[in-house]
Each structure stands twice: as structure tokens, then as C-alpha cells.
Amino acid sequence: MKVLVIQQKMIGDVLTSSILFEALRHKYPNAQLHYLINEHTYPVVENNPFIDHFIFFTKKEEWSKKALFNFAKKIKQQHFDVVIDVYSKLSSNIISAYSGAKTKISYHKTYTTPVYHHNIKRLKSTDEKSGLAIVNRLQLLQPLGIENASIKPKIYLTDAEIDSSKQFLTQHHVDFSKPTYMISVLGSGTNKTYPFPYMAKIIDAIVKQTQGQILFNYIPKQAADAQAIFDLCLPETQQHILFDVFGKSLRDFLAITTHCDALIGNEGGAVNMAKALNIKTFTIFSPWIDKATWNLFEDKNNVSVHLKDFKPQLYTKPEKALKKEALSLYNQFTPDLIQPKLKTFLESL
């Protein structure tokens, strides 16, 4: 059996959907399992032992209809028996439709129902600690006779990567006898980024309580924004921030994070990656993101906060409908609301 799983776009989505391969491999040990992803997301699934082959969806296919249809025709030539479309957007609808697979599975949408043989309705709530993002993905395997309550995403680093990152941190004067915290200071966009002055106060609180070392998660093109948050921190806090110690690639970031006591900050790919590395997390959700979907494996080691937890009266409609109001809602998500729960989290480390 030859299976194609489609999950384009975001790093966190690609990592989360990788759980399907572990379940597929256990049920069908001899199957050929292929993963169609955007090329920039590959580092989070590199070395995954359950995936046989990667197919990269590039900017060329994303921007050109002609390139997209040529890409879809090439997928058809690979003769997949099963296509599982987790992404379920126009480009993946076209790829699925052209694939010629005898079994095509995706989420239920009225306008794409004819494309797929199995249209799975997403659950809106779950009692599983794994979270809706995990539960709903695993539902896509039910037509193949696979029933799994929970699988946790995993990232596979090599010993060489971990050793190299430890040497890097040592060379940059990180003291392993002291607590070290990776701070996800920036989200994937403005509407997923805790306001800079508020984030600075959170970092101040972490240092005041723990006297720990602070690393910032950012990429070079985000340096100005990261610097702005650094400048807003108290002078005594700044002395604990190793601003120039960061991963220059995604794999570097992952390896460095394995040496941290916790990752704290904006919800997004960094949090999901930390969880996949078994690093403890404290997550600040954007006001318009549904916490029930993405608070994966919530427990004493993985804690999260959402404005809705403190001011439910603001939510007269679903979170997603408040996307345009994210910035005004963020203004009401003040650090004093977060700090008591953060204090308890840090005490538990």
C-alpha cells in the first residue's frame, strides 16, 4: 500500500500531523508512507523513522496555477493507493482530485465533499488531554481501520546535533548549573504576538523569581523586534538575557532548546516543537486562537493561559471570529493576569 499525507504551510501543523505516520506504520508495517509538505517545514520531521519519503510543495506551485496542476499530475504518476489530505485547502483539494487514489480522505466541507471518499467531521470538544488538534487528525485514519486515542508528536535529533549545541552554549558562557529558559518572544504574526511591553514584564518576572538565564527564540530578520523587547526589560533583567545566543537554523534552535528547563511565550510552532522534545512549556495564547484545539497535552508540565480564562465575558462569539480584534483584546490581556499562574509553573520546575 502506498500512502500520501498532505499537510502544507505551518511548522506546527506539519509536526502535529506527523503523528499519522506512527499510527500508519504500526497498522501497516510494509506500507510506503510519503509526506507532502512545504520545504521550509522539513527540519521538524527530518529523521522521522516512520516516514519513507518527502515531497516538497514549493513557492513555485503556491504562486502559479500552471505549476500547481503540473505538480498534481506528477503526484498522479506516483500511483498512490491512499491520499489523506489534512490541509484541506484549494491546492490540496486539486492535488487530491488529480491523484487517482482509490481512497481519498479529508475533513468534511460541503464544497469539497465530491473530491473525497471519506469526509470526516471535526469534533468540537474532547476529554482527551492530547487536545483537539491531535484527536481530529487521528480521526482521519478511521476509514483505514486505525483507532488511536493519542499519539504525541516527536522530533528526532541526532546525538551529534545535541552535543554540538551544548558546545555552542558552553562557548557562549551558558552556565548549566543555573536554570535556562527559552522565550518565544515573537509569534508568527502581529495578531499572534503578545504585546512587546507586556512580554518584557513577563521576562522581568521570570528573572526576578528565578535569577535564571534567558534565551530569545528569533531568526535574524526578527532581530529588530527581539531587540525592542530586550530594550523594554529592566536593566537588571537585561543582564540575564543572552541576546546573541540563538539558533541560526531551525535544527539549531531545536538542539539548543533541549538544554533548556522550559520554553515560555507565544503559542505557535516553537511551543509545539518544545513539547515534541519533552521540554516543559508555558504558553500565552493569542486571544483569537482556540485554546481547546492547540493546548496539546496540557498538564503540570505544559501550562497555558488565554484571555478567555480570565475574561470570558469578552467572548460572545467563537475565537476565530475575533481575529480582527486581536490587538485590542491583547491590550486587555495584561501581565498581572498571567503572572500568578506563571509563578506556580516556575516553582514546579
C-alpha positions as CSV (number, residue, x, y, z in Angstrom):
1,M,0.0,0.0,0.0
2,K,1.3,3.5,-0.9
3,V,0.0,6.4,1.2
4,L,0.3,10.1,0.7
5,V,-0.4,12.5,3.6
6,I,-0.7,16.2,2.7
7,Q,0.0,18.9,5.2
8,Q,1.1,22.2,3.8
9,K,2.0,25.6,5.4
10,M,2.9,26.0,9.1
11,I,5.6,24.2,11.0
12,G,3.3,23.4,14.0
13,D,0.8,21.8,11.7
14,V,3.4,19.7,9.9
15,L,4.8,18.5,13.2
16,T,1.4,17.7,14.6
17,S,0.3,15.8,11.5
18,S,3.4,13.7,11.6
19,I,1.6,11.5,14.2
20,L,-0.3,9.9,11.4
21,F,2.8,8.2,10.2
22,E,3.4,6.4,13.5
23,A,-0.1,5.1,13.6
24,L,0.0,4.1,9.9
25,R,3.3,2.3,10.4
26,H,2.0,0.3,13.3
27,K,-1.1,-0.8,11.4
28,Y,0.6,-1.3,8.0
29,P,4.3,-2.0,8.6
30,N,5.1,-2.6,4.9
31,A,3.3,0.4,3.5
32,Q,5.2,3.1,1.6
33,L,4.5,6.4,3.5
34,H,5.0,9.7,1.8
35,Y,4.6,13.2,3.3
36,L,3.8,16.3,1.1
37,I,4.9,19.5,3.0
38,N,6.3,22.9,2.3
39,E,10.0,22.7,2.0
40,H,10.8,25.1,4.9
41,T,9.0,22.9,7.4
42,Y,11.2,19.8,6.7
43,P,13.5,20.3,9.7
44,V,10.8,19.4,12.2
45,V,10.2,16.0,10.6
46,E,13.8,15.3,9.5
47,N,15.0,11.8,10.6
48,N,11.4,10.7,11.4
49,P,11.7,6.9,11.2
50,F,8.1,6.4,10.2
51,I,8.2,8.5,7.0
52,D,9.7,6.9,3.9
53,H,9.8,9.9,1.5
54,F,9.1,13.6,1.4
55,I,7.6,15.6,-1.4
56,F,8.1,19.3,-1.2
57,F,5.5,21.9,-2.2
58,T,7.4,25.0,-3.2
59,K,6.6,28.6,-3.8
60,K,6.5,27.9,-7.5
61,E,3.4,25.7,-7.0
62,E,2.0,28.1,-4.5
63,W,2.1,31.1,-6.8
64,S,1.4,29.5,-10.2
65,K,-1.7,27.7,-11.2
66,K,0.1,26.1,-14.1
67,A,2.8,24.8,-11.8
68,L,0.2,23.6,-9.3
69,F,-1.6,21.5,-12.0
70,N,1.7,20.1,-13.3
71,F,2.6,19.2,-9.7
72,A,-0.7,17.4,-9.3
73,K,-0.2,15.4,-12.5
74,K,3.2,14.3,-11.2
75,I,1.6,13.1,-8.0
76,K,-0.9,11.1,-10.1
77,Q,2.0,9.4,-11.8
78,Q,3.2,8.0,-8.4
79,H,0.1,5.9,-8.2
80,F,-0.9,6.4,-4.5
81,D,-3.5,4.0,-3.1
82,V,-4.5,6.3,-0.3
83,V,-4.4,10.1,0.0
84,I,-5.0,11.8,3.4
85,D,-5.5,15.5,3.0
86,V,-5.0,17.1,6.4
87,Y,-4.5,20.6,4.9
88,S,-7.8,20.6,3.1
89,K,-7.4,23.8,1.1
90,L,-7.7,24.6,-2.6
91,S,-4.2,23.4,-3.6
92,S,-4.5,20.2,-1.7
93,N,-8.1,19.6,-3.0
94,I,-6.7,19.9,-6.5
95,I,-3.8,17.5,-5.7
96,S,-6.2,15.0,-4.1
97,A,-8.6,15.2,-7.0
98,Y,-5.9,14.5,-9.6
99,S,-4.2,11.8,-7.6
100,G,-6.3,8.9,-8.8
101,A,-6.1,7.3,-5.4
102,K,-8.8,4.7,-4.7
103,T,-9.2,6.1,-1.1
104,K,-9.2,9.8,-0.5
105,I,-9.8,11.2,3.0
106,S,-10.1,14.7,4.3
107,Y,-12.2,16.8,6.7
108,H,-15.8,17.5,5.9
109,K,-16.5,20.6,3.9
110,T,-19.7,20.9,1.9
111,Y,-18.0,22.3,-1.2
112,T,-15.2,19.6,-1.3
113,T,-17.3,16.5,-0.5
114,P,-17.3,15.2,-4.1
115,V,-13.4,15.1,-4.1
116,Y,-13.1,12.6,-1.3
117,H,-14.4,9.2,-0.5
118,H,-14.4,9.9,3.2
119,N,-15.3,13.3,4.7
120,I,-14.6,13.4,8.4
121,K,-16.4,15.8,10.6
122,R,-14.1,17.5,13.2
123,L,-15.0,17.2,16.8
124,K,-15.7,20.4,18.6
125,S,-14.7,19.2,22.1
126,T,-12.8,16.3,23.6
127,D,-12.0,14.9,27.0
128,E,-8.6,13.7,25.8
129,K,-5.6,15.6,27.2
130,S,-3.9,15.4,23.8
131,G,-6.2,18.2,22.5
132,L,-8.5,18.6,19.5
133,A,-5.6,19.1,17.0
134,I,-4.4,15.5,17.8
135,V,-7.8,13.9,18.2
136,N,-9.2,15.3,14.9
137,R,-6.1,14.3,13.0
138,L,-6.3,10.7,14.2
139,Q,-10.0,10.6,13.2
140,L,-8.7,10.8,9.6
141,L,-7.3,7.3,10.0
142,Q,-10.6,5.7,10.9
143,P,-11.5,4.7,7.3
144,L,-8.3,2.7,7.3
145,G,-9.3,0.7,10.4
146,I,-7.0,2.6,12.7
147,E,-8.3,3.7,16.1
148,N,-5.8,5.6,18.3
149,A,-6.8,7.7,21.3
150,S,-3.5,9.6,21.4
151,I,0.0,9.9,19.9
152,K,2.4,12.6,20.8
153,P,4.4,14.4,18.1
154,K,8.1,13.7,18.3
155,I,11.2,15.4,16.9
156,Y,14.3,13.3,16.2
157,L,17.6,15.0,16.8
158,T,20.9,13.2,16.4
159,D,23.4,12.8,19.2
160,A,25.8,14.9,17.2
161,E,23.3,17.8,17.0
162,I,22.7,17.7,20.7
163,D,26.4,17.6,21.5
164,S,27.2,20.4,19.1
165,S,24.6,22.6,20.6
166,K,25.9,22.0,24.1
167,Q,29.4,23.0,23.0
168,F,27.9,26.2,21.3
169,L,26.1,27.1,24.6
170,T,29.3,26.5,26.6
171,Q,31.3,28.7,24.3
172,H,28.7,31.5,24.8
173,H,29.1,31.3,28.6
174,V,25.8,29.5,29.4
175,D,26.1,28.1,32.9
176,F,24.4,24.7,33.1
177,S,24.3,24.9,36.9
178,K,21.7,27.7,36.6
179,P,18.1,27.5,35.2
180,T,17.8,28.4,31.5
181,Y,14.6,29.5,29.8
182,M,13.9,29.8,26.1
183,I,11.5,32.7,25.5
184,S,9.3,32.6,22.4
185,V,9.2,36.4,22.2
186,L,7.5,36.6,18.8
187,G,4.5,34.9,17.3
188,S,4.1,34.1,13.6
189,G,2.4,37.5,13.1
190,T,1.4,40.6,14.9
191,N,-2.0,39.1,15.8
192,K,-0.3,36.1,17.5
193,T,2.4,38.1,19.4
194,Y,1.9,39.2,23.0
195,P,2.5,43.0,23.1
196,F,6.1,43.9,23.5
197,P,5.8,45.9,26.8
198,Y,3.7,43.0,28.3
199,M,6.3,40.4,27.2
200,A,9.1,42.4,28.7
201,K,7.2,42.4,32.1
202,I,6.8,38.7,31.8
203,I,10.5,38.3,31.3
204,D,11.2,40.6,34.2
205,A,9.0,38.4,36.4
206,I,10.8,35.2,35.3
207,V,14.3,36.7,36.1
208,K,13.1,38.2,39.4
209,Q,11.8,34.9,40.6
210,T,14.4,32.5,39.3
211,Q,17.6,34.5,38.6
212,G,17.8,32.3,35.5
213,Q,19.4,32.7,32.1
214,I,17.2,33.9,29.3
215,L,17.5,32.9,25.6
216,F,15.4,34.5,22.9
217,N,13.9,32.5,20.1
218,Y,14.1,34.6,16.9
219,I,15.6,34.5,13.5
220,P,18.0,37.1,12.1
221,K,15.3,39.1,10.2
222,Q,13.3,39.4,13.5
223,A,16.3,40.8,15.4
224,A,14.9,44.4,15.5
225,D,11.7,43.2,17.1
226,A,13.6,41.0,19.6
227,Q,15.9,43.9,20.4
228,A,12.8,46.1,21.1
229,I,11.6,43.6,23.7
230,F,15.1,43.4,25.2
231,D,15.2,47.2,25.5
232,L,11.8,47.2,27.3
233,C,13.1,44.9,30.0
234,L,14.5,46.2,33.3
235,P,18.3,46.8,33.3
236,E,18.8,44.0,35.9
237,T,16.8,41.7,33.7
238,Q,18.9,42.5,30.6
239,Q,22.0,41.2,32.4
240,H,20.4,37.7,32.4
241,I,19.5,37.8,28.7
242,L,22.0,36.1,26.4
243,F,20.6,38.0,23.4
244,D,23.1,36.8,20.8
245,V,22.7,33.2,21.7
246,F,20.2,31.8,19.3
247,G,19.8,29.1,16.7
248,K,20.7,30.2,13.2
249,S,18.6,27.4,11.7
250,L,15.5,25.5,12.9
251,R,17.6,22.4,13.7
252,D,20.0,24.6,15.7
253,F,17.0,26.0,17.7
254,L,15.7,22.6,18.4
255,A,19.0,21.3,19.6
256,I,19.6,24.4,21.8
257,T,16.1,24.0,23.3
258,T,16.8,20.5,24.5
259,H,19.2,22.1,27.1
260,C,16.6,24.5,28.5
261,D,14.5,24.0,31.6
262,A,11.4,25.3,29.8
263,L,10.1,27.3,26.9
264,I,7.9,30.2,27.7
265,G,6.0,32.6,25.4
266,N,3.7,32.9,22.4
267,E,1.7,30.0,21.3
268,G,2.9,28.6,17.9
269,G,5.4,26.3,16.3
270,A,8.1,26.9,19.0
271,V,5.8,25.6,21.8
272,N,4.7,22.6,19.7
273,M,8.4,21.8,19.0
274,A,9.4,22.1,22.6
275,K,6.6,19.7,23.6
276,A,7.8,17.2,20.9
277,L,11.2,17.4,22.6
278,N,9.7,16.8,26.0
279,I,10.6,20.3,27.2
280,K,8.2,21.9,29.7
281,T,6.2,24.8,28.3
282,F,4.2,27.8,29.5
283,T,2.1,29.1,26.6
284,I,0.5,32.5,26.1
285,F,-2.4,32.1,23.6
286,S,-3.4,34.8,21.2
287,P,-7.0,36.0,22.1
288,W,-8.4,34.8,18.7
289,I,-6.8,31.3,18.8
290,D,-9.0,28.4,20.1
291,K,-7.2,27.0,23.1
292,A,-9.1,23.8,23.1
293,T,-7.6,22.9,19.8
294,W,-4.0,23.7,20.4
295,N,-3.4,23.2,24.2
296,L,-1.8,19.8,23.4
297,F,-1.1,17.5,26.3
298,E,-2.0,20.1,28.9
299,D,-0.7,19.1,32.4
300,K,1.5,20.4,35.1
301,N,4.5,20.3,32.7
302,N,2.6,22.1,29.9
303,V,0.6,25.0,31.1
304,S,-1.2,27.6,29.1
305,V,-3.1,30.9,29.5
306,H,-5.8,32.5,27.4
307,L,-7.6,35.8,27.8
308,K,-10.9,33.8,27.8
309,D,-9.7,32.1,31.0
310,F,-9.8,35.4,32.8
311,K,-12.4,37.4,30.9
312,P,-15.0,35.0,29.4
313,Q,-17.5,37.8,29.1
314,L,-15.5,39.2,26.2
315,Y,-16.2,36.0,24.2
316,T,-19.7,36.4,22.8
317,K,-18.7,34.6,19.5
318,P,-16.1,32.0,18.6
319,E,-12.4,33.0,19.0
320,K,-11.7,32.7,15.2
321,A,-14.3,35.4,14.6
322,L,-12.3,37.8,16.8
323,K,-9.2,37.7,14.6
324,K,-9.6,41.3,13.5
325,E,-9.9,42.4,17.2
326,A,-6.8,40.6,18.3
327,L,-4.8,43.7,19.1
328,S,-7.5,45.4,21.2
329,L,-8.1,42.1,23.0
330,Y,-4.3,41.7,23.7
331,N,-4.4,45.1,25.4
332,Q,-6.8,43.6,28.0
333,F,-4.6,40.5,28.5
334,T,-2.3,42.3,31.0
335,P,0.7,40.6,32.6
336,D,-0.9,40.7,36.1
337,L,-3.4,38.2,34.9
338,I,-0.7,35.8,33.8
339,Q,1.9,36.1,36.5
340,P,0.3,34.1,39.3
341,K,0.0,31.0,37.1
342,L,3.5,31.6,35.7
343,K,4.9,31.8,39.3
344,T,3.4,28.5,40.1
345,F,4.7,26.9,36.9
346,L,8.3,28.2,37.6
347,E,8.1,26.9,41.2
348,S,7.3,23.4,39.8
349,L,10.4,23.2,37.6
